Amino acid sequence: MPADPARDGTPLARLAALHGVATSYRPAPDRTVAASDTAVTAALAALDVDASTPDAVRRALAARERELRGRLLPPTVVGWGGRPPDALAGLPDGTRLRVVTEQGETRTSAEHLPPGVHALHATAPDGRTADAHLVAAPDRLPAPPARSYGLLVQLYSLLSRRSWGMGDLGDLAELTAWASRALGAGFVQVNPLHAAVPGAPADPSPYRPSSRRYPDPVHLRIEDVPEFAHVEDRGRVRTLLERAARLRESVLDKDELIDRDAVWELKREALELVHTVPLGPGRRAAYADFLAEGGEALEDHATWCALAEVYGSDWHGWPARLRDPRSAATARARAELMDRVDFHSRLAWLTDAQLATAQRTARDAGMAVGLVHDLAVGVHPGGADAWAQQEYLAAGMSVGAPPDAFNPRGQDWGLPPWRPDRLAASGYAPCRRLLRALFRHAGALRVDHVMGLFRLWWVPQGQPPTEGTYVRYDAEAMLAVLVLEAARAGALVIGEDLGTVEPGVREALNARGLLGTSVLWFERDWEGTGRPLPPERWRADCLATATTHDLPPTAARLAGEHVELRDRLGLLTRPLDRERAEAAADTREWLALLSRLGLLKGVGGGGPAVSEESEIQAVYRFLLRTPARLIGVWLPDAVGDRRPQNVPGTWDQYPNWRLPITDAEGRPVTLEDLAASPRLHALVNVVRGRGGSGRGSGSEDEGRGPGGDEGRGEGGGAGGADARR
């Protein structure tokens, strides 16, 4: 990012540049906005760089320049496809190398290394030495084996007649088996299943978790835990099942919201009973293996959970002696709370096992990809990961977004960012462990706000988002670690790259085999006419969808209901009439294009009115016309649901993350109802290329459903409005 020319030569600007802190940003190609000195100084302070006075700036600048002049190598270097890292080209002639691979082999060359993170030692002729982590990654991830379509769903919103008040991992396994065998789907993408911060009321957002490394046991199907059948107090079991039925009925039959707190309270009671049942020899051995594999990370997570039961769910308020996960006091507390530590370790094991079952069920049913998990941008500052990994997080900072046309006040997401310097020094070990945990039972991983691999907007705590600035990450190293771990797992990566994306980012992601995300309503010719982008100009390497969890379902979008909703919530920044007119014009343009392509009859031609269901089907026919390798069907679209799962910019004004899937009349739809839904099957037939194109039989569009080989040419880029939460 170019710096503010007026500040390029100032000591503060030079110091900031050497630490990857931006002194300006560009909200539009023709506009540069300077970051305040306060924001720049605060970001440097979070990196342990004192820039509080002019003298401090000069001292820090001199120290940094001296450090860089004397450095042989950066702390982490990257080699792609067996080639040596580019950084080695700058070493003095005669420098000797020693590489110790992950496998324990010692080499004297950095060429043709096996994939992994290796230890590199360099000795220069003048006696200087350097140690670095060498990330050896494949050149790129392979493309999906074949074009396929899948379902996109917020798991909590999909209840079955066996759920305890919200969708669970048993429902997910059932959904994947049915979607593959009966519908021909290749994947199911779910919301982040990360562990939430405990306490009532809990934050229902899956994008602000306590831990991204461990899934939340609230998703457990209790009856599928083997020990549940052996709980001795059968009276309590019957009472639990009766309460679970009432909780389920309150959502499905009484139009109540999903109550995550009530669900967890009930499941926790059941799991406390389960914890009293001794494990059999085989189960005990499997649990021991899980504990050994989890190591310190699992112990930290379970310890935080146990301490949170005593001292509350924000570790900043704990006694000072317990705020350090490595302190002697924490070790003593862990020993004193060993039964509770074991309880939470056991929950992690049980949840991991049911996730494994869901992915195995998907693959056994024939899904080419299976589960697509979602990685949130960050974690809650008071949660388990922030406590255990505080040395890698920037204290006093929060991730957000700068002001733009859609959010003139900017955004603060309340998530502490990684420290790029500490990540590099560790060889990106925290990122590698996180990715390994997520790929464990995934066929693909969606990376929310994938642009964060390159830079993040840091907002000083207590300041408005306008007082933030961008901080750079080593994107090559971040990408290499992501590609390495995905390749090891044989998984795809889908980057959520919606909104404002700086030049070169999408190209860099594509070069490494990461898929992007293209949402129909945002795909316009932004650099030309501004009209909807024709299908042949869409990019191929993407997941193409009609909507997301942060946007209205397609039925509501077509009817303009999202404008009325935002007006009721006080979110409009322009007059209602203007917003209505703009939304209606947007919809007319898209419907006109669908009609011109022969995907929808009756628009603009004086024919009979077209039903809403037909319009939704036409939208998905359009997605099939694009070269996108993956097509995502928003499951609520299949039954005519009209309510968005989340409305960005709201908290308690709207029931975000607490709505069950409903039909067009607002009636909750269970998993069993989905299987019998004519509307769903009609849309699936369209997506599978069995529903015609609106042109009659024999049209060129028929048979182009996912799984075919047509329409694979490279598509154009994507642009559009932001879909951040």
C-alpha positions in Angstrom: 0.0 0.0 0.0 1.5 3.4 -0.9 2.2 5.6 2.0 1.1 9.2 2.3 3.6 11.1 0.2 3.7 14.0 2.7 4.9 11.6 5.4 7.1 9.2 3.5 10.3 10.6 4.8 9.4 11.3 8.4 11.1 9.2 11.1 7.7 7.9 12.3 6.7 6.8 8.7 10.0 5.1 8.1 9.8 3.3 11.5 6.2 2.2 10.8 7.1 0.9 7.3 10.0 -1.2 8.8 7.4 -2.9 11.1 4.7 -3.3 8.5 2.4 -0.5 10.0 0.7 1.6 7.4 0.6 5.4 7.6 -2.3 5.7 5.1 -4.9 3.6 3.3 -6.9 3.9 0.1 -10.7 3.5 0.5 -11.0 4.1 -3.3 -8.4 3.9 -6.1 -8.4 7.7 -6.4 -8.4 8.6 -2.7 -5.7 8.2 0.0 -6.5 8.7 3.7 -3.7 9.3 6.2 -3.7 7.3 9.4 -3.4 9.4 12.5 -0.1 9.5 14.4 -2.0 8.2 17.4 -3.1 5.1 15.5 0.4 4.4 14.1 2.0 4.9 17.5 -0.5 2.6 19.2 0.1 -0.1 16.6 3.8 0.1 17.1 3.4 0.0 20.9 1.4 -3.3 20.5 4.5 -4.6 18.7 6.7 -3.5 21.6 8.1 -0.5 19.7 8.2 2.7 21.6 7.3 5.7 19.4 5.8 7.9 22.1 8.2 10.8 21.6 10.4 12.0 18.7 13.5 10.8 20.6 11.9 7.4 21.1 11.1 7.2 17.4 14.7 8.0 16.5 16.1 5.4 18.9 13.6 2.7 17.6 14.4 3.6 14.0 18.1 3.3 14.5 17.7 0.0 16.3 15.5 -1.5 13.6 17.8 -0.4 10.8 20.8 -1.8 12.6 19.0 -5.1 13.2 18.0 -5.4 9.6 21.5 -4.5 8.3 23.0 -7.3 10.4 20.4 -9.9 9.7 21.3 -12.8 7.4 17.8 -14.2 7.2 14.3 -13.3 8.3 12.9 -15.6 11.0 10.8 -17.6 8.5 11.5 -18.2 4.9 9.4 -20.0 2.3 10.3 -22.5 -0.5 7.6 -23.4 -3.0 7.4 -26.6 -5.0 10.8 -28.0 -3.8 12.7 -24.8 -4.9 14.9 -23.0 -2.4 13.6 -19.9 -0.7 14.2 -16.6 -2.6 15.6 -15.2 0.6 18.7 -17.4 0.2 19.7 -15.6 -2.9 20.7 -12.6 -0.8 23.2 -14.6 1.3 26.9 -13.8 0.9 28.8 -16.2 -1.4 30.2 -19.1 0.4 27.5 -19.2 3.0 27.1 -22.8 4.3 23.6 -24.2 4.9 22.4 -26.9 7.2 18.7 -28.0 7.1 17.2 -30.4 9.6 13.9 -31.6 8.2 10.7 -32.4 10.1 11.7 -36.1 9.5 15.0 -35.6 11.3 17.2 -35.8 8.1 20.1 -33.4 7.9 20.9 -31.7 4.5 23.3 -29.2 3.2 21.0 -27.8 0.5 17.5 -26.2 0.6 16.5 -27.7 -2.7 14.0 -30.5 -3.2 13.0 -30.6 0.5 9.9 -32.6 1.4 6.8 -30.6 2.4 7.0 -29.4 6.0 8.5 -26.8 8.3 12.2 -27.4 8.7 15.0 -25.9 10.7 17.5 -23.9 8.7 20.9 -22.8 9.9 23.2 -20.5 7.8 26.8 -19.7 8.5 28.3 -16.8 6.5 32.1 -16.6 5.6 32.5 -13.7 8.0 31.3 -15.9 10.9 27.7 -14.5 11.2 25.1 -17.1 11.7 21.3 -17.3 11.4 18.6 -19.7 12.3 15.3 -19.7 10.5 12.2 -21.7 10.0 11.9 -23.0 6.4 8.3 -23.6 5.2 8.4 -26.0 2.2 5.0 -25.9 0.6 3.6 -27.3 -2.6 3.3 -24.8 -5.4 -0.4 -24.8 -5.3 -3.4 -26.8 -4.1 -5.1 -29.0 -6.7 -8.4 -27.9 -8.2 -11.6 -29.7 -7.1 -11.7 -33.1 -8.9 -14.9 -32.2 -10.6 -17.5 -29.5 -10.6 -20.0 -30.1 -7.8 -22.7 -28.4 -5.9 -23.4 -28.4 -2.1 -25.6 -27.1 0.6 -24.7 -24.1 2.8 -26.3 -24.2 6.2 -26.0 -22.7 9.7 -26.0 -25.9 11.7 -27.8 -24.6 14.8 -30.7 -23.5 12.5 -31.4 -27.0 11.2 -33.3 -29.0 13.8 -34.6 -32.5 13.5 -37.2 -34.3 15.6 -34.2 -35.6 17.6 -32.5 -32.3 18.3 -32.3 -30.8 21.7 -33.5 -27.3 20.7 -30.9 -26.6 18.0 -29.2 -28.5 15.2 -26.4 -30.8 16.3 -23.7 -33.1 14.9 -26.1 -36.0 14.6 -28.2 -33.8 12.4 -25.1 -32.9 10.4 -24.2 -36.5 9.8 -27.8 -37.2 8.7 -27.9 -34.2 6.4 -24.6 -35.2 4.7 -25.7 -38.8 4.1 -29.1 -37.7 2.7 -27.7 -34.8 0.6 -25.2 -37.0 -1.0 -27.2 -40.2 -1.6 -30.6 -38.6 -2.4 -29.6 -35.2 -3.8 -26.2 -35.8 -5.4 -24.5 -33.0 -3.3 -20.7 -33.0 -3.1 -20.3 -31.0 0.1 -22.1 -29.3 3.0 -20.7 -26.0 4.3 -21.5 -25.1 7.9 -20.9 -22.1 10.1 -17.9 -22.0 12.5 -18.3 -24.8 15.1 -15.7 -23.2 17.4 -16.1 -23.3 21.1 -18.1 -20.3 22.4 -17.4 -18.3 25.5 -19.4 -19.8 28.3 -21.8 -17.9 30.5 -25.4 -16.7 30.2 -26.3 -15.0 28.1 -23.7 -16.4 25.8 -22.7 -14.5 22.7 -24.6 -16.4 20.0 -22.2 -15.3 17.2 -20.1 -18.2 15.9 -17.6 -15.6 14.7 -16.4 -14.5 18.1 -15.5 -17.7 19.8 -13.5 -18.6 22.9 -11.4 -21.0 20.9 -11.0 -21.8 17.2 -8.9 -24.8 18.0 -11.7 -26.9 19.6 -15.3 -27.3 18.6 -18.2 -26.5 21.0 -19.7 -29.4 22.9 -23.1 -27.8 22.6 -23.2 -29.4 19.1 -23.0 -32.9 20.6 -25.8 -35.4 19.9 -26.1 -36.7 23.5 -27.8 -40.0 22.6 -24.9 -40.8 20.3 -22.4 -40.7 23.2 -21.9 -44.4 24.0 -21.7 -43.8 27.8 -25.1 -42.1 27.9 -26.8 -45.4 27.5 -25.1 -46.6 30.7 -26.0 -43.7 33.0 -27.4 -45.5 36.1 -29.9 -42.8 37.2 -32.5 -43.6 34.5 -35.0 -41.3 36.2 -32.8 -38.3 35.6 -32.2 -39.4 32.0 -36.0 -39.6 31.4 -36.4 -36.1 32.9 -33.6 -34.8 30.6 -35.2 -36.3 27.5 -38.5 -34.8 28.5 -37.0 -31.3 28.9 -35.2 -31.7 25.6 -38.5 -32.5 23.9 -40.0 -29.4 25.4 -37.1 -27.3 24.2 -37.3 -28.7 20.7 -41.1 -28.2 20.6 -40.7 -24.6 21.8 -38.8 -23.8 18.6 -40.6 -26.1 16.1 -44.2 -25.7 17.3 -44.3 -22.5 19.4 -42.4 -20.1 17.2 -39.7 -19.4 19.9 -36.1 -18.5 19.1 -33.3 -21.0 19.5 -32.0 -20.7 23.0 -28.4 -21.8 23.0 -28.0 -21.1 26.7 -30.9 -23.4 27.6 -29.6 -26.1 25.2 -26.2 -26.0 26.8 -27.6 -26.1 30.3 -29.5 -29.2 29.5 -26.7 -30.9 27.6 -24.2 -30.0 30.3 -26.4 -31.8 32.9 -26.4 -34.8 30.7 -22.7 -34.7 30.1 -22.0 -34.4 33.8 -23.9 -37.7 34.2 -22.0 -39.2 31.3 -18.7 -38.2 33.0 -19.5 -40.5 35.9 -19.7 -43.6 33.7 -16.3 -45.4 33.5 -14.9 -45.8 30.0 -14.4 -49.3 28.7 -10.8 -50.4 27.9 -11.0 -49.6 24.3 -12.6 -46.2 24.9 -10.1 -45.4 27.6 -7.2 -46.2 25.3 -8.8 -44.0 22.6 -9.2 -41.1 25.1 -5.6 -41.5 26.2 -4.4 -41.2 22.6 -6.5 -38.1 22.2 -5.0 -36.5 25.3 -1.5 -37.4 24.2 -2.1 -36.0 20.7 -3.7 -32.8 22.1 -0.7 -32.2 24.5 -0.3 -28.7 25.9 -2.9 -27.1 23.7 -5.7 -29.4 24.9 -4.5 -29.0 28.5 -4.6 -25.2 28.2 -8.1 -25.3 26.7 -9.5 -27.6 29.4 -7.7 -25.6 32.2 -9.2 -22.3 31.0 -12.6 -24.0 30.9 -12.1 -25.2 34.5 -10.8 -21.9 35.8 -13.7 -20.1 34.0 -16.2 -22.1 36.1 -14.6 -20.6 39.2 -13.5 -17.1 38.2 -15.6 -16.2 35.3 -15.3 -16.3 31.5 -12.9 -13.3 31.0 -9.4 -14.2 32.2 -8.5 -10.5 32.5 -10.6 -10.5 35.7 -8.9 -13.5 37.2 -6.4 -13.3 40.0 -3.2 -12.0 38.6 -1.3 -15.2 39.4 -3.7 -17.2 37.1 -3.5 -14.9 34.1 -0.3 -16.5 32.9 -1.0 -20.1 31.6 2.6 -21.0 32.4 2.7 -19.8 36.0 3.3 -22.0 39.0 0.0 -20.9 40.4 -1.8 -22.0 37.2 -0.1 -25.4 37.4 -1.3 -25.7 41.1 -4.8 -24.7 40.1 -4.9 -27.2 37.3 -3.9 -30.0 39.7 -6.6 -28.9 42.2 -9.2 -28.8 39.5 -8.1 -32.0 37.7 -11.5 -33.5 37.7 -13.0 -30.5 35.9 -10.0 -30.3 33.6 -10.7 -34.0 32.7 -14.4 -33.2 32.2 -13.6 -30.5 29.6 -10.9 -32.6 28.0 -13.5 -35.4 27.7 -16.0 -33.0 26.0 -13.4 -32.1 23.5 -12.8 -35.7 22.7 -16.5 -36.6 22.4 -17.1 -33.6 20.1 -14.1 -34.5 18.0 -15.4 -38.0 17.6 -18.8 -36.9 16.4 -17.2 -34.5 13.9 -15.2 -37.4 12.6 -18.3 -39.4 12.2 -20.0 -36.6 10.3 -17.1 -36.3 7.8 -16.8 -40.1 7.5 -20.5 -40.4 6.9 -20.3 -37.7 4.2 -17.4 -39.5 2.4 -18.9 -42.9 2.8 -22.1 -41.6 1.2 -20.1 -40.5 -1.9 -19.4 -36.8 -1.3 -16.3 -35.7 -3.1 -15.5 -33.0 -0.5 -17.7 -33.6 2.5 -17.8 -31.1 5.3 -16.6 -27.5 4.6 -15.7 -26.0 7.9 -15.5 -22.2 8.5 -12.6 -20.4 10.2 -13.5 -17.2 12.0 -11.2 -14.2 11.7 -10.2 -14.3 15.4 -11.2 -15.1 19.0 -12.9 -13.4 21.9 -10.3 -11.4 23.9 -11.4 -13.0 27.2 -11.6 -16.6 25.9 -9.4 -19.7 26.1 -7.3 -19.1 23.0 -6.5 -15.5 24.0 -5.4 -16.7 27.4 -3.3 -19.6 26.2 -1.8 -17.7 23.2 -1.5 -14.2 24.6 2.2 -14.0 23.6 1.1 -14.2 20.0 -1.7 -11.6 20.2 -1.4 -7.8 20.0 -2.5 -6.6 23.4 -4.8 -3.5 23.4 -5.8 -4.0 19.8 -8.9 -5.2 18.0 -9.4 -6.3 14.4 -11.9 -4.3 12.3 -12.4 -2.4 9.1 -11.8 1.2 8.0 -14.6 3.5 7.0 -16.0 2.9 3.5 -19.1 3.6 1.5 -21.0 0.9 3.2 -19.8 1.5 6.8 -18.9 5.2 7.1 -17.9 4.8 10.7 -15.8 1.8 10.2 -16.1 -1.5 12.1 -14.6 -2.9 15.3 -15.0 -6.7 15.5 -13.7 -7.0 19.0 -11.1 -9.7 18.1 -7.4 -9.3 19.1 -5.1 -9.7 16.1 -2.1 -12.0 15.7 1.3 -10.3 16.1 3.1 -10.7 12.8 6.6 -10.6 14.5 5.8 -13.3 17.0 4.2 -15.5 14.4 7.3 -15.2 12.2 9.7 -15.9 15.1 7.7 -19.1 15.9 7.6 -20.4 12.3 3.9 -19.7 12.4 3.4 -22.6 14.9 0.1 -21.3 16.3 -1.4 -21.0 12.8 -0.1 -24.4 11.9 -1.7 -26.0 15.0 -4.9 -24.2 14.4 -5.2 -25.3 10.8 -4.3 -28.8 11.6 -7.1 -29.0 14.1 -9.6 -27.6 11.6 -8.5 -29.8 8.7 -8.7 -32.8 10.9 -12.3 -33.6 9.9 -12.8 -31.4 6.8 -12.8 -31.8 3.1 -12.5 -28.1 2.7 -12.0 -25.0 4.9 -13.7 -21.6 4.3 -11.4 -18.8 5.6 -13.4 -15.8 6.7 -12.0 -12.5 5.6 -9.1 -14.2 3.8 -7.6 -10.8 3.1 -6.4 -11.0 6.7 -3.5 -13.2 5.5 -2.1 -10.0 4.0 -3.1 -7.2 6.3 -5.6 -6.4 9.1 -7.1 -3.1 10.3 -5.9 -2.7 13.9 -8.1 -0.5 16.2 -6.7 0.6 19.5 -9.1 -0.4 22.3 -11.2 2.5 23.5 -10.9 4.3 20.1 -13.4 4.4 17.3 -12.6 2.3 14.2 -11.7 5.5 12.3 -8.6 5.7 14.6 -7.1 2.5 13.3 -4.5 1.6 10.7 -3.5 -1.4 8.6 -0.7 -3.8 9.8 1.0 -6.1 7.3 1.6 -9.8 7.7 4.1 -11.9 5.7 1.4 -13.1 3.2 3.8 -15.5 1.5 4.5 -17.3 4.8 0.8 -17.2 5.9 -0.2 -18.6 2.5 2.5 -21.3 2.5 1.4 -22.6 5.9 -2.2 -22.7 4.8 -1.3 -24.5 1.5 1.0 -26.9 3.4 -1.6 -27.9 5.9 -4.4 -28.1 3.4 -2.3 -30.3 1.1 -1.4 -32.6 4.0 -5.1 -33.0 4.7 -6.0 -33.4 1.0 -8.5 -30.5 1.5 -9.6 -27.5 -0.5 -9.5 -23.9 0.8 -12.2 -21.4 0.0 -11.3 -17.8 0.8 -14.1 -15.4 1.7 -12.8 -12.4 -0.4 -16.0 -10.3 -0.6 -15.9 -6.5 -0.3 -13.0 -4.2 -0.8 -9.9 -6.2 -1.7 -6.6 -4.5 -2.4 -5.0 -5.1 -5.8 -3.0 -8.3 -6.2 -4.6 -10.2 -3.4 -7.1 -12.3 -5.4 -4.3 -13.1 -7.9 -2.0 -14.2 -5.2 -4.6 -16.5 -3.7 -5.5 -17.9 -7.1 -1.9 -18.6 -7.9 -1.7 -20.9 -4.9 -4.9 -22.8 -5.7 -7.2 -21.1 -3.2 -10.8 -20.7 -4.4 -12.6 -17.4 -3.9 -16.2 -16.6 -3.1 -18.6 -15.0 -5.6 -22.0 -13.9 -4.5 -24.5 -13.1 -7.3 -25.7 -9.8 -6.1 -22.1 -8.4 -5.9 -21.0 -9.6 -9.3 -21.2 -6.6 -11.5 -18.9 -5.0 -14.1 -17.6 -2.5 -11.5 -14.8 -1.3 -13.8 -17.1 -0.8 -16.8 -20.8 -0.5 -17.2 -21.7 -1.4 -13.6 -24.3 -3.9 -14.9 -24.7 -7.5 -13.7 -21.7 -9.5 -14.8 -22.6 -12.0 -17.5 -22.0 -15.6 -16.5 -19.1 -16.3 -18.9 -17.2 -13.4 -17.2 -17.3 -14.9 -13.7 -14.1 -16.5 -12.4 -13.8 -20.3 -12.5 -11.9 -20.8 -9.3 -14.6 -19.9 -6.8 -17.6 -21.0 -4.8 -20.5 -19.3 -6.5 -23.6 -18.6 -4.3 -26.7 -16.5 -4.4 -26.4 -15.3 -0.8 -24.7 -15.7 2.6 -25.5 -15.8 6.3 -25.0 -12.0 6.4 -27.4 -11.3 3.5 -31.1 -11.8 3.0 -32.3 -15.1 1.6 -33.0 -14.8 -2.1 -36.8 -14.6 -1.7 -36.5 -11.6 0.6 -33.9 -10.0 -1.7 -36.2 -10.4 -4.8 -39.1 -8.8 -2.9 -37.1 -6.0 -1.5 -37.9 -7.0 2.1 -34.3 -6.5 3.2 -34.7 -2.8 2.7 -37.8 -2.7 4.9 -36.0 -4.7 7.6 -33.0 -2.4 7.7 -35.4 0.5 7.9 -37.2 -1.0 10.9 -33.8 -1.6 12.5 -32.6 1.9 12.0 -29.7 0.9 9.8 -30.4 3.0 6.6 -28.1 5.9 6.0 -30.2 7.3 3.1 -33.9 8.0 2.7 -36.1 4.9 2.6 -37.6 5.8 -0.8 -34.1 6.0 -2.3 -33.1 2.7 -0.8 -36.3 1.1 -2.1 -35.8 2.4 -5.6 -32.1 1.4 -5.7 -32.9 -2.2 -4.5 -35.8 -2.5 -7.0 -33.6 -1.3 -9.9 -30.9 -3.8 -8.8 -33.4 -6.7 -8.8 -34.9 -5.6 -12.2 -31.5 -5.6 -13.8 -30.8 -9.1 -12.6 -34.2 -10.5 -13.6 -33.8 -8.9 -17.0 -30.5 -10.6 -17.5 -32.0 -13.9 -16.4 -34.8 -13.4 -18.9 -32.4 -12.5 -21.8 -30.4 -15.6 -21.1 -33.6 -17.7 -21.4 -33.4 -18.7 -17.7 -36.7 -16.9 -16.8 -39.7 -16.2 -18.9 -42.2 -13.4 -18.5 -39.9 -10.5 -17.3 -40.4 -7.4 -19.4 -42.2 -9.3 -22.2 -45.8 -8.9 -21.2 -46.1 -12.5 -20.3 -47.8 -14.0 -17.2 -46.3 -13.1 -13.8 -43.4 -15.2 -12.8 -43.6 -16.9 -9.4 -41.1 -16.2 -6.7 -40.0 -19.8 -6.7 -39.4 -19.7 -10.4 -37.2 -16.6 -9.9 -35.2 -18.3 -7.3 -34.7 -21.3 -9.6 -33.6 -18.9 -12.4 -31.0 -17.4 -10.0 -29.5 -20.9 -9.5 -29.7 -21.7 -13.2 -27.6 -18.6 -13.7 -25.0 -19.9 -11.3 -24.8 -23.0 -13.4 -24.0 -20.9 -16.4 -20.9 -19.5 -14.8 -17.6 -21.5 -14.9 -17.5 -21.7 -11.1 -16.1 -25.0 -9.9 -18.3 -25.1 -6.8 -22.0 -24.0 -6.6 -23.4 -23.4 -3.2 -27.2 -23.6 -2.4 -28.2 -21.6 0.6 -30.4 -24.2 2.3 -33.1 -21.7 3.4 -33.5 -20.7 -0.3 -34.6 -24.2 -1.0 -37.7 -23.8 1.2 -38.5 -20.1 0.7 -37.1 -18.8 4.0 -37.2 -15.0 4.1 -35.3 -14.1 7.3 -31.5 -13.5 7.3 -29.6 -15.4 9.9 -27.6 -12.3 10.8 -28.0 -8.6 10.2 -24.6 -6.9 10.5 -24.6 -3.8 12.6 -27.2 -5.1 15.1 -27.0 -6.8 18.4 -30.2 -7.2 20.4 -32.3 -5.4 17.8 -32.5 -8.5 15.7 -32.4 -12.2 16.7 -29.0 -12.9 15.0 -27.8 -16.5 15.0 -31.0 -17.7 16.8 -33.5 -18.4 13.9 -34.5 -21.9 12.7 -34.9 -22.5 9.0 -38.5 -21.8 8.0 -40.6 -22.1 4.9 -42.2 -19.2 3.0 -44.9 -18.8 5.6 -42.5 -18.7 8.5 -43.1 -22.2 9.7 -40.0 -24.0 11.1 -38.8 -26.7 8.7 -37.1 -29.8 10.2 -34.6 -32.0 8.6 -37.3 -34.6 8.1 -39.5 -31.9 6.4 -36.7 -31.1 4.1 -36.5 -34.6 2.8 -40.1 -34.5 1.8 -40.2 -30.9 0.5 -41.3 -30.6 -3.2 -39.9 -27.1 -3.4 -36.5 -28.3 -2.3 -36.4 -31.2 -4.7 -37.5 -28.9 -7.5 -34.6 -26.5 -6.8 -32.2 -29.4 -6.5 -33.3 -30.8 -9.8 -32.4 -27.4 -11.3 -29.0 -27.4 -9.8 -28.4 -30.9 -10.9 -29.3 -29.9 -14.5 -32.6 -31.7 -14.5 -34.9 -28.7 -14.3 -34.6 -27.2 -17.7 -33.5 -23.6 -18.4 -36.7 -21.8 -19.2 -36.1 -22.5 -22.9 -37.9 -25.8 -23.1 -36.4 -29.2 -23.5 -33.2 -29.7 -25.4 -31.8 -26.2 -24.5 -28.0 -25.8 -24.4 -28.3 -25.2 -20.6 -29.6 -28.7 -19.8 -27.1 -31.1 -18.4 -24.7 -28.5 -17.3 -25.2 -29.2 -13.6 -22.3 -29.8 -11.3 -20.4 -32.8 -12.3 -20.3 -31.8 -16.0 -17.2 -30.6 -17.7 -18.6 -27.7 -19.6 -18.1 -24.0 -18.8 -14.7 -24.4 -17.2 -12.9 -21.4 -18.9 -11.3 -18.8 -16.7 -13.8 -16.2 -15.5 -13.4 -12.5 -14.7 -12.8 -11.0 -11.4 -15.5 -10.1 -8.9 -16.3 -7.0 -7.0 -19.1 -5.5 -5.0 -20.4 -4.5 -1.7 -19.1 -5.8 1.6 -20.7 -8.7 3.4 -18.9 -8.5 6.7 -20.7 -9.3 9.9 
